[in-house]
C-alpha cells in the first residue's frame, strides 16, 4: 500500500476497526427510526439490521433483543441530556424561572423535536403488551425528568421566587403539555392535522405556567 493510500485512510484493517466501532451507533439509529415509524411490536430485528446495512448475525454481536436495542436508544439518546440537565441545575446562577425556561427549551430541541420525541407515543401505545419496555422508560426517563422539574420548583420556592405548592403534582402538570406536543408531532400531525408552531406553543405554556408559579412577593416575574 502506498503512502498516499495510507494518508487517505485506505488501510483495510483500520477501516474495518472504524466500521466495527461505528456499528452499535448505526444499529441504534436504525432501531430508533423503525421504532418511531412502525412501533415496537411491528419492528423486526431483520429490518433493523437491513436498515443499518449489516447482517442479522452482526446485530446479535451487539444486541440480543429488541428490548436491548430500545434500552440502548434511550441510554445513548436521552439519558445524556438528562445528565446535562442535572449538572445545569447544580451550577445555574440565574433565576429558577429562567432555569426552567432553558431546561424546557433544551429538552424540546434535543429530544422532543427529534426522532427521540416519538418514543413517548410508542411507550403509551404499547405499554400493556411490552411492560418491560414501559417500566424501563418510566425509570430511566420519566422519573428522572420529573425529578429535574421538582428540583427547579423546590429551588424557586426556597428562593422565594415561587409560591409554596405540592411539587410532585405540579411537576406532572407542567410536563404534560410538553409531552403532548411531542406525541402530537408523531400522531395527528402526520394525518393532516394543522401543525402547531412549537416555539409559540412552548412560549405560551411557559408564560401561563410562570403566572401560576410566582410568589405574591415576586409578582413582577408575572408581568
Secondary structure, DSSP 8 states (H G I E B T S, - for coil): --HHHHHTT--HHHHHHHHHHHHHHHHHHHHHHHHHHH-TTT--HHHHHHHHTS-HHHHHHH-SSHHHHHHHHHHHHTHHHHHHHHHHHHH--S-HHHHHHHHHHHHIIIIITSGGGGHHHHHHHHTTT-HHHHHHHIIIIIHHHHHHHHHHHHHHHHTTSB----HHHHHHHHHHHHHHHHHHHTTGGGGT-----HHHHHHHHHHHHHHHHB-GGGGGGG-
